[in-house]
């Protein structure tokens, strides 16, 4: 099973931010909406994880 820690979550958040900005440039509002929902979930997980 993959270890979910602060570094992993921050990497995923950065990747998702890139995808959101790319979708905004293309004008695809549906993709932006879904990805922002996922981004909020990742940020809440990041706040809940203990820092080493």
NORTAMO-V35925 format. One record per backbone hydrogen bond with DSSP energy under -1.0 kcal/mol. CO is the residue of the C=O (numbers start at 1). NH is the residue of the N-H. Records with the same first field share a line. If there is no record, write none. Layout:
# NORTAMO-V35925
CO: NH + NH
This chain:
# NORTAMO-V35925
5: 9
6: 10
7: 11
8: 12
9: 13
10: 14
11: 15
12: 16
13: 17
14: 18
15: 19
16: 20
17: 21
18: 22
19: 23
20: 24
21: 25
22: 26
23: 28
27: 29
28: 32
29: 33
30: 34
31: 35
32: 36
33: 37
34: 38
35: 39
36: 40
37: 41
38: 42
39: 43
40: 44
41: 45
42: 46
43: 47
44: 48
